Amino acid sequence: MRAWILRNVCDLRIEKRPLELVEVALPEPKEHEIRIRVSCCGVCHTELDEIEGRTPPTLFPMTLGHQVVGLVDSAGSQTSRFEIGDRVGVAWIYEACGKCEECVSGRENLCIKFKGTGRDANGGYAEFMVVSDQFAYHIPEVFTDAQAAPLLCAGAIGYRSLNLTGLVNGQTLGLSGFGASGHLVLKMAMHVYPDSKIIVFARDNAEQEFARSLGAYWAGDFNEKPPIQANAIIDTTPAWNTIIRSLSNLQRGGRLVINAIRKENIDKESLLTIDYAEHLWMEKEIKSVANIVREDVEHFLELAANIPIIPEVETYAFEKANEAIIDLKQKHVKGAKVLIMRS
């Protein structure tokens, strides 16, 4: 089969087209695994972090990709959740031990043996992949394959982030950054909290207009002062300074939820720009988001199908994986990017 592989990190030189399309052996499912004939795979900022070494793969070569949709092609002898031909998805959580304190308390995202799809095990930038049947999900019929892909990461992690805000209907929600996850959170929040106002901080006029077109109460630049402060803000950006700005835009007792696997440019001078009285006093909180649990994916897919939440997607042919990654880094992203393996 064909697969895109990353042989090593590329030290901030993603423009050198680091992914290599190669022929590899067709993976055979173990007794608890299913094999998926991949139809499409979403392209995520986490792939940028893997390629550029901020959260590198644990082994090389590695096939990236963790927003995978396809059909069950083969199954091991101890699987029971899926039939051959079922349409399924795979998300960021590839595996957890199931036995540790975190796993048994429903916090498998914090398991010390947590494995990320496409980072610790081969992912969906390939024609086939294997995964435990316990870590795959039925895809609701309302979604096309390309629409379903970003729901498995941007949507599911957005769902977890929204839950962690502790928001109550009628309170104001802020979104710092407005890419794949942000636009899905806005759609979700408008349904779950119909009386709440949503304010959006985005980097350019096109993103701001996109947010307003989806129903945002206000949208502006990160440096602008919104007309109202937020009870909670979800930050999905890779930048450090957005944390400081978000804390300034929180009401008393507000909570900042940081939905990012890493932040750039964290240095001593940046840390010193936090003023306790302005940014942290009056019982403001900061909460980080780490990975997702399987329930996040399952519950979000059900919610998204019922609303329904249909993501905005931009598709690329399978052979254009490097172009999709480069575009994700260099260009405005309206919604989510998805690699199409086959029609």
C-alpha positions in Angstrom: 0.0 0.0 0.0 1.0 3.7 -0.3 1.7 5.7 2.8 3.2 9.1 3.6 6.1 8.7 6.1 8.1 11.1 8.2 11.7 10.0 8.5 12.8 12.6 11.0 11.9 16.0 12.3 12.8 19.0 10.1 13.7 21.8 12.5 11.2 24.5 11.3 11.8 23.8 7.6 8.4 22.3 6.7 8.7 24.0 3.3 11.3 21.4 2.4 8.4 18.9 1.9 9.4 16.5 4.7 6.7 13.8 4.0 7.7 11.0 1.7 5.3 8.9 -0.3 6.4 5.2 -0.2 5.2 1.7 -0.7 4.9 -0.3 2.5 3.6 -3.6 3.6 -0.1 -3.9 4.1 -0.7 -4.0 7.9 -2.3 -7.2 9.3 -4.7 -6.7 12.3 -3.9 -8.5 15.5 -6.6 -10.4 17.4 -8.1 -7.2 19.0 -7.6 -5.0 16.0 -9.5 -3.9 12.9 -7.9 -2.8 9.6 -9.4 0.2 8.0 -9.3 1.1 4.3 -8.8 4.8 4.7 -11.0 7.2 2.6 -9.8 10.4 4.1 -7.8 11.9 6.9 -7.9 15.4 8.4 -4.8 17.6 8.6 -4.1 19.1 12.0 -1.7 21.6 13.6 -0.4 18.7 15.7 1.1 17.3 12.5 3.1 20.6 12.3 4.3 20.1 15.8 5.4 16.5 15.0 7.2 17.4 11.8 8.9 20.4 13.3 10.0 18.6 16.5 7.8 20.2 19.2 6.0 17.0 19.9 8.0 14.5 17.8 7.0 10.9 17.0 8.3 8.3 19.4 9.7 6.2 16.5 10.6 6.7 12.9 9.6 6.4 10.2 6.1 7.4 11.2 2.9 7.7 9.2 1.1 10.8 10.6 -2.6 11.5 10.7 -5.2 11.2 13.5 -8.6 12.3 12.0 -9.2 9.1 10.0 -12.4 7.9 8.3 -12.7 4.7 6.3 -14.3 1.2 6.0 -13.5 -1.8 8.1 -11.6 -4.1 5.7 -10.4 -6.9 8.0 -10.8 -7.8 11.7 -8.9 -9.9 14.2 -10.4 -12.9 15.9 -11.2 -11.2 19.2 -13.1 -8.2 17.8 -16.9 -7.7 18.1 -17.8 -4.0 17.8 -17.7 -3.7 14.0 -18.6 -5.7 10.9 -16.7 -5.8 7.6 -17.8 -2.7 5.6 -18.7 -0.6 8.6 -17.7 3.1 8.3 -15.6 4.0 11.2 -13.3 6.8 12.5 -10.1 7.0 14.5 -9.2 9.9 16.7 -6.0 11.2 18.5 -6.4 8.6 21.3 -4.9 5.4 19.8 -4.4 3.5 23.0 -4.3 3.7 26.8 -3.5 1.0 29.4 -7.0 0.7 30.9 -5.7 -0.2 34.3 -4.0 2.8 35.9 -5.7 5.2 38.3 -6.4 7.7 35.5 -7.9 5.1 33.1 -10.2 3.6 35.7 -11.5 7.0 36.8 -12.4 8.0 33.2 -9.2 10.1 32.7 -7.5 7.9 30.1 -6.3 11.0 28.4 -3.8 11.4 31.3 -2.6 7.7 31.2 1.2 7.5 31.3 1.0 4.9 28.5 -1.3 7.0 26.4 -0.5 6.7 22.7 -1.4 9.3 20.0 -2.5 8.1 16.6 0.1 9.1 14.0 2.7 10.0 16.7 3.1 6.8 18.7 1.5 4.4 16.2 1.1 4.7 12.4 -1.9 6.9 11.5 -4.1 7.8 8.6 -1.9 9.4 5.9 -2.0 6.0 4.3 -4.3 3.7 2.3 -4.8 1.4 5.2 -4.2 1.4 9.0 -4.9 -0.8 12.0 -6.2 0.1 15.4 -7.9 -1.7 18.4 -11.6 -2.0 17.8 -12.1 -0.4 21.2 -10.5 2.8 19.9 -12.6 3.2 16.7 -16.0 4.9 16.4 -19.1 4.5 14.2 -19.6 7.5 11.9 -23.2 8.9 11.8 -24.8 8.7 8.4 -25.5 12.5 8.3 -21.8 13.2 7.6 -19.8 12.7 4.4 -16.4 11.2 5.0 -14.6 14.5 4.6 -17.1 16.2 6.9 -16.6 13.6 9.6 -12.8 13.7 9.6 -12.3 17.0 11.5 -15.0 16.1 14.0 -12.7 13.4 15.3 -10.1 15.8 16.5 -11.0 19.5 16.1 -14.6 18.7 17.1 -13.9 16.3 19.9 -11.2 18.3 21.6 -13.4 21.4 21.2 -16.2 19.5 22.9 -13.9 18.6 25.8 -12.7 22.3 26.0 -16.2 23.6 26.1 -17.2 21.2 28.9 -14.1 22.3 30.9 -15.2 26.0 30.7 -18.0 25.3 33.2 -20.1 27.8 31.2 -23.7 28.3 32.1 -26.3 29.3 29.5 -26.5 33.1 29.2 -22.8 33.6 30.1 -20.4 35.0 27.6 -17.9 32.7 25.8 -14.7 33.9 24.2 -12.8 32.0 21.4 -9.2 33.0 21.0 -8.2 31.7 17.5 -10.7 30.6 14.9 -9.5 27.6 12.9 -10.8 24.1 12.6 -11.6 23.7 16.3 -12.8 27.2 16.9 -15.5 27.2 14.2 -16.9 23.9 15.4 -17.0 25.1 19.1 -18.9 28.2 18.0 -21.5 26.1 16.2 -21.7 23.7 19.2 -21.9 26.5 21.8 -24.7 28.3 20.0 -26.8 25.1 20.3 -25.9 24.1 23.8 -26.0 27.7 25.2 -28.6 29.5 23.1 -28.7 32.6 25.3 -25.0 33.1 25.5 -23.0 35.7 23.5 -19.8 34.5 21.8 -16.9 36.8 21.1 -14.1 35.8 18.8 -10.5 36.9 18.6 -8.9 36.1 15.2 -5.8 37.2 13.3 -7.3 38.6 10.1 -10.4 40.2 8.6 -11.4 37.0 6.7 -11.4 34.9 9.9 -13.3 37.6 11.8 -15.9 37.8 9.0 -16.2 34.0 9.0 -16.9 34.1 12.7 -19.6 36.7 12.3 -21.2 34.8 9.5 -21.6 31.8 11.8 -23.2 33.9 14.5 -20.5 35.4 16.6 -21.8 38.4 18.7 -18.4 40.2 18.1 -15.2 39.4 16.2 -12.0 41.4 16.2 -8.2 41.3 16.4 -6.4 39.9 19.4 -5.3 43.4 20.4 -8.8 44.8 20.3 -10.9 45.3 23.3 -14.3 43.5 23.0 -17.5 45.3 24.0 -18.1 42.7 26.8 -15.8 40.5 28.9 -16.1 36.8 28.9 -17.0 34.3 31.6 -14.8 31.8 29.9 -12.4 31.8 27.0 -11.1 28.9 25.0 -7.6 29.5 23.5 -6.7 27.3 20.5 -3.7 29.3 19.3 0.0 28.2 19.4 1.1 31.7 20.6 2.0 32.6 24.2 0.8 36.2 24.2 -2.8 35.2 23.5 -2.9 33.8 27.0 -2.1 37.2 28.5 -4.6 39.0 26.3 -7.3 36.4 27.2 -6.8 36.8 30.9 -7.3 40.5 30.5 -10.6 39.9 28.8 -12.0 37.6 31.5 -14.6 38.6 34.0 -14.0 38.2 37.7 -14.0 34.4 38.5 -13.6 33.6 34.8 -11.8 30.6 33.4 -9.3 30.4 30.5 -9.2 26.9 28.9 -6.0 26.4 26.8 -6.7 23.9 24.0 -3.2 23.5 22.7 -0.6 20.8 22.8 2.2 23.4 23.0 2.8 27.1 23.0 5.5 29.0 21.1 7.9 31.7 22.4 7.6 30.9 26.1 10.6 32.8 27.6 11.3 34.6 30.8 10.5 38.0 29.3 7.1 36.8 28.2 6.4 35.4 31.6 7.2 38.7 33.3 4.5 40.4 31.2 1.8 38.7 33.4 0.6 41.3 35.9 -1.1 39.6 38.9 -3.6 42.3 39.6 -4.8 42.6 35.9 -4.4 39.0 34.7 -4.9 36.6 37.6 -6.5 38.3 40.7 -10.2 38.0 41.4 -10.2 34.2 41.3 -9.5 33.8 37.6 -8.5 30.3 36.5 -6.3 28.7 33.9 -7.1 25.1 32.8 -5.2 23.2 30.1 -6.6 20.5 27.9 -4.7 17.3 27.5 -5.7 14.9 24.7 -9.2 13.4 24.7 -11.0 10.3 26.1 -13.1 8.0 24.0 -16.3 9.3 25.6 -15.5 12.8 24.2 -15.5 11.4 20.7 -18.6 9.3 21.1 -20.6 12.0 22.8 -19.5 14.7 20.4 -20.3 12.6 17.3 -23.8 12.0 18.7 -24.3 15.7 19.5 -22.9 16.9 16.1 -25.3 14.5 14.3 -28.3 15.7 16.2 -27.7 19.5 15.7 -26.2 18.8 13.1 -22.8 20.4 13.0 -21.4 20.4 9.5 -17.7 21.5 9.4 -16.3 23.7 6.7 -13.6 21.7 4.9 -11.0 22.2 2.2 -10.0 19.0 0.5 -6.7 17.9 -1.0 -5.8 14.8 -3.1 -3.9 12.1 -1.2 -0.8 12.9 -3.3 -0.9 16.6 -2.0 -0.1 15.9 1.6 3.0 18.1 1.7 1.0 21.0 0.1 -1.8 20.6 2.7 0.7 20.8 5.5 2.5 23.8 4.1 -0.8 25.6 3.4 -1.9 24.9 7.0 1.3 26.7 8.2 1.5 29.5 5.8 -2.1 30.4 4.7 -5.4 31.4 6.1 -7.4 28.3 7.1 -11.2 28.6 6.8 -12.4 25.5 8.6 -10.4 22.3 8.3 -8.2 20.6 5.7 -8.8 17.0 4.7 -6.7 14.6 2.6 -8.9 12.5 0.2 -7.5 9.0 -0.4 -10.1 7.9 -2.8 -13.5 9.1 -4.2 
